[in-house]
Amino acid sequence: MNFHAYGVTGRAMITLLILMGIQAPWRGAAEQTSTTAPEIVSLAKIWDTGPHNAFTDLIRFQDCWYCVFREAEDHVGGDGQIRVLVSDDGDGWDSAALIAETGVDLRDPKLSITPDGRLMIVAGGSVYEGKTLLGRQPRVTFSKDGRAWTPPQRVLGEGEWLWRVTWHKGRAYGVSYSIPESEDRKDWRIRLFQSEDGVAYEAVATLDVPDRPNETTLRFLDDEMIALVRREGGDCCGWIGASRPPYTQWTWHPTQHRLGGPNFIVLPDGAFWAGSREYPGGARTVLARMTRTTYEPVLTLPSGGDCSYPGLVWHDGLLWFSYYSSHEGKTSIYLARIRLP
């Protein structure tokens, strides 16, 4: 049937196909018939204007959706800028801001809401000469409305990368990774930091994760802190950690999966769902079931090549999942709505 002839396009067509029971191209037969598998309800490309659009995060703030990511010439190098998109319904998106710092590659922006009701972005701030990294230091920036942002402000010290912060009981907690100067530069470390204002941080603990740990997301279940950690050495498989206050003693469990841009969310019923990159057969972006000890991909989103770094929000009974991918030829930003079992 030629839906286009009737003016049915875009998400309206997707919705109509689902209502008619016609299989969408990203949905396998197992996903349609199983009652225990997550299901993609809608999927859309929401931005591809920059030469390279990557490393997303997503949040709901003041009854609007905000998606942030890096725009640059390529995956590495150059002066990366942070694009902030806004939407009132998740369907139509507009640019709300473009955050830049001359001579600095602003990377991997992550969103949170401060206790006083402001949006906060934490990002890496790298300095390159061509593709050669000369130095880096995290940046933070704040906004009351998602459109006007404070100038990027340096936090922690040179060489650190505070990858994400999560607020809990009035404090921001985040894990920073660094590569101390050493002859072979294999001595990577990750440390837990906390802050009362998102600007001044104090170290809480060095986390005992071996083999080049780096990107880490923290979430809370009551007062228990859960960590999902990417590793780039040894078997390269991610680790899951759990700790109780004061968060200085940790229990760790290795997964069987290599991660890239790991993120996870705790649902109202206490269930964990994660998003990251999966590698066997070529890089893909996946949704995974997660517990304190396990991580298992259960849904592969349309993706490939340079991809992953999802943002996750639970809203109106659906998991909203932003990510980037180059499977259609250009690194672009995508948004999926996913129904969970």
N, C-alpha and C positions, 0 to 999 in steps of 0.2 A: 504493500500500500504506500502511495506517495503522500506522506504526511506534509511535506513541504508545500504541496499544492494547496493545502488548506491553511497555510500560515503557521503550522505547528513546528517549532524549532527549539533547539537548546534544551533546557531543563524540562520545559513543558512536554517535549517529545519523550524524554527519559521517563517522566512520571506516567505518561500515557502508555508507554511500552510495558511498564511494570504492572499497571492496572489491567492491561489486556493479557498479561501472562507471557509476553514475548520476552525471550532471554536477551538481556543486555550483553554487550560484547565482553564485559569484564567478569561476568558471572558464570562460573562453571556449573555443571549439572549437580554436583555434590552440594554446592552452596545453595542451590534452589530447593533441593529436596530435604536437606538435613535441617532439623529443628535445633541443633546444637552448634551450628556454625554461624559466625558473624556474617552479615549480609550488607553489601553496599547498597544504600537506598538512593544516593545521588552522587554524582562526581562531576566536577567542572574545573577547567583551567581558569584561574582568576587573575593571572598576571604573567606577561612574557615580554614586557617592554624593554627591560634592560638587556644588555648583551648576555649576561650570566646572572640568573636569578636563583638564589639558593639560601639554605639554612633558615627554615621558618620557625615561627612560634605563633601561637593563637591564644586569644583571651576574650572574655566577654566583660565589658566595662561600660557602666552607665547605659545599659540596655542596648548597646551596640557591640558589633564584632570588630576586633582589631587583629590584623595579621601583620607580622613584621618579618623582614628577611633582608639579605644583603644583595645589593646590586653592584656589579663590577664587570670588568672586561673578561675575567677568567676566574677559575676556581681559586687560584693563588696569585698574589701580587696585585699591584695597583692600589688606588685609593678607593677601597670598597665603601659604599654608603648604605645607610639603613633606610629602607623604604617602609613606611607605615601606611597600611591600607585600612579603610573603615567601611563598614556596611551595617545597615539597619536590619537586614533580613538574611544575610549570608548569601544572597544571590547576586545583587549588584554591588560592585566594589569601586571605591574611589581612593585616590591618593590623598592622605591626610597630612603627610610630612615626608621630607627627605633629610635625614640627619647625616652630616658630613664633618670631617675634620681634615684639614689640609695636610697631606703627606702621611696620612694614617689609613690603614685598611681596617675599617670597623667590621667585625666578623661575628657570626653566630649570635645575633641579638635574641635575648630571652626576656619575656614579659612577666611581670608580677604586679600586684596591687599592694601598695604600702598601707600600714595601719591608719594613716591619716587620709586615705582615699585618693592617692595619686597613682597614675601609671608609672611604672619603673621599667627601664630597659638596662640590662647588663650585657656588655658585649666585649669581645676581644679587641684590643687595639694593637695591630701589628705594623711594623715599619719594614718595608722591603726595598732592596735595590735590585730591580728586575724581579727574579724569582728567589733571590737570596734573602732570607730573614735576617734583619739586623737587630731587632729587638721587639719586645711586646710588653704591654701593661693593660689590665682591664680598664674599661670605662663604664660609667653609669650616667644616665640621663633621666629626667623626670618630667611628667606632664600632668596638668589638672584636667585637660580636655582631650588628650590624644593628638592634638594638632600643634600646639606650641610646646616645644621641648627645651629644657635647659641645655646649655653647651655641654658636650661630653666632658666628664670629670674623671680624672685618674683615681683609681683605688688600688689597694695593696701595693706591691712593689714591682720593680722591673723584673721581667721574666715570668711573672705569674699569669695564669689564665683562669679567672673565676668564671666558670662556664654557665652556671645558672644559680639563682637564689630562690629559695622557697620560704615564705613567711609563716611563722608559727608562734602564736602567743606573743605578738609584738616584736619578734626578732626575725631577722633575715639569716638563713643558714645556706651556705654554699660550699662546694668543694672546688678548690683551685689546684691546677696541676702545673708543675714547673719542671724544668730540665736543668738541674744544677750543673755548673761548669765542671766537666770531667773529661778525661782524655778520650774516652769512647762515646761520651754523651748518651750512655744507656741508663744512667742512674735517675730515672724519672721518679717523681713522688707526687702524692696527692695529700692535701691537708684540708681539714674541715675548719671553716671560719664562721663566725657569727657577728652580727651587727645590729644595733638598735635603730640606726637611721639609714642604712643602705650605703653609707659612705665610709665610715670609720669601722674597720674590722679588727677582730682579735682572733688569734688561732686557738682552736679548741683541741685538736688532736691531729697527729699524722696517722693516716690510715694505712694499715699493713697489707697493702695489695701489691704483689710483685709484678714484674714483667711489663713495665712501661704503661701504668694506668694513666688515664687521662679524662675524657669527657664523662661527667658524672651528674646524674639527676637524683635529687633527694625529694622524698615525700614523707608524709606523716600519717600514721594510723593511731589516733589518740596521741599519746606522747612518744610512741615508738617511731624512730627515724629509720627509713628504709632507703638504701642506696643502690642504684644500678650503674655499674662502672664499665666503661670500655677499656680494653687492654690491647696493646700493640706488640707485645712480646710473648715468648713462650708459645702456647697453643693459640694465643690471640682471642680466646673466648672470654666473654664478659663474666663479671662476678656480681652477685647480689649480697648486700650486707644489711644487718639489722643491729640497732643499738637503742638502749634506754638512756634517759638522762643520767649523767651529764654528757653523754655521747662520746665518751673517751674509750670505752670498751666495745668491740665489735665482734660479731659472729659472721663468717663469710662462707658463701657457697658458690662454687664455680658453675656456670652454665655450660651447655654444649654448643653454644652459638657465638659467632663473632658479631660484634655490634658496630654500628656507625651512627652517630647522632642519637644516642639512646634517650628515650623519654618514657615515662609511664604515669598513670593516673590512678587514684584510689576512688572508686565509686562510692555512692552513699551506703551501699550494703557491705562495704569493706573489700570488695573484689578488686584485684589489680589487673590492669590492661596496659600493655606496653607497645611502643612503636619504635622501629629501628631499621637498620639495613641488614639484609641477609645476603650471603655471598655465594653459596653453592649454585653453579650453573650461571653465574653472572649476578652482579649486584641488583637487588630488588628492595623495595620498601615493603615492610610487613607489619601486620598487627599480631601481637603475641599474648597468649595467656601467661600470667605471671603470678607467682606466690613468693613467699619469703625465701624459698629455696629453689624454685624452678622458673624456667622461661621457655615457652614453646610457641613458635610461630603457627598461626592457624589461618591467616588470610594474607594473600599477596595482592597488593594494590597494583593497578596499572603503572608500571615504572620500569626503569632500567638505566644502566650506565651510572652517570653522576646523579645520585638521588639520596633520599631519606630526610633526616632531620625534621621529624614531625612535631607539630603542636597538637595538643590534645585537650578537648573541653567536653564535659558531659552536660548536655542541655536538652530539656524536653524529651527525655527518654532515648536520645541518640548520642553516639560518640561522634563529635566533630573532629576531623583529622586533616590538618594541613600538612603538606609536604612539598618537596620539589623533586623534579625528575627530568631526565633528558631523553626519555624513550621515544618522544615524538620529534627528536632532532635538535631541539634547543632547550636548555635548562629553563624550566618554567615552574610556576607555582600552582598547585592543585589543592582543591578542598573536597573531601569526601564526607558524606554523612553515613554512618555505619550503625545498623541495628545489631545489638549484641544478644546472645542467647538469653 
